């Protein structure tokens, strides 16, 4: 059964924010690729669904956002609730964003919008 | 004190103490590998923290069967850099100094970290043990207590593993590129094996091995193999994709290479003994591989160096490949020596991405800056694996 997609997050922005917060709290920064790998595994084990955090964008529903928040707390020792909620795009915000940025060439298969669209392809569920 | 004299045998690229292969690894590798294992907490029918404890016990029991006394084991704990192990009463032990309690770390919330030590003590007193207090949580020393539960650990080294005795000399095997280098591997091996890379007991001693800007252990190869492959198999069993499951382990090896190899190539010993032999950046590969051959990881042989394009290294008797086959039947997976993959990739990055010759400050901030930058980033693939019944492990680093 498909779950409604409610939020899109730019992973690079997310990792930068995580490291900013870790640094402010006197923790070491973590390389982005390592964060993405850890999140992918932890997210799968905690939510029984696979999300590829190595992608530029990830799509998450409300329950998955809570899982992400919990993972940041437990495995990165960083409280990220406010930061996550500040950077998620809701469907309506996404529509506005897309409407204000439609390129004149109307080439909808490359760049930011192409990547956004690619998010809506199916992803494997864990066995 | 007894006259504890460890029986250290260098054989086929491996270092055996008490008949068990030991490998030097740094606190960064130990920290990251432990983090990877603990990530799987909560998976059904899988208890990673018990795995981290219980994987140590059969190895100590093996040593006991081969004549080690309790005093020997306490002394070897220090010699191998694990710290100072002290009995308090029948049910309580302490480590006032410990590698895992003092020098490892976690990205997550601080937590107890001396699982290996608990497993070591379990064998000493033949009871199940858990850590009650940890320096990682601010305790003055790590404390271990019996749980009252029966000790249930099985020997997992049950299979005959392939071990090569007919090993090729350096640069003398089919397919090896012609190299012209002044780097003297035999001289480097002798020099590294003469370094005091062991922990000490006694007044004011810590039982830790502080060297090359990291803290080393001369650890049980089979412990690493057990916790790595059991965790990997559990991840795969849970449905995690193969690539993702392997990547965390490979990254641990990469971080290990960055810190340990980087530390070695920045050390006074390197600059005094090895750098003078190097006429080119690529000679640094030969120098570092000679050092690696003293670490117990297997016999490393460089097959090809195509400057800034490709690096190919074979490993005979790799501790991961041989260790895998001591526990499991042969696999059809080739990309299975995770530490080897990460280490060889890390070596290439240290010379072709970072250029360690420029003496950068090797710290976490530098690591993050370097590896968040995709420029000059390399990939690694394993084409041959002892675990898959090949004669050697073979790693190819490419752009």
Interface residues (C-beta under 8 A of the other chain):
Chain A: X19 X27 X28 X29 X30 X31 X32 X33 X34 X37 X38 X40 X41 X42 X44 X45 X46 X50 X73 X74 X75 X76 X77 X124 X126 X127
Chain B: X39 X40 X42 X43 X105 X106 X107 X108 X109 X110 X235 X238 X239 X240 X241 X244 X245 X247 X248 X251 X364 X365 X367 X368 X371 X372
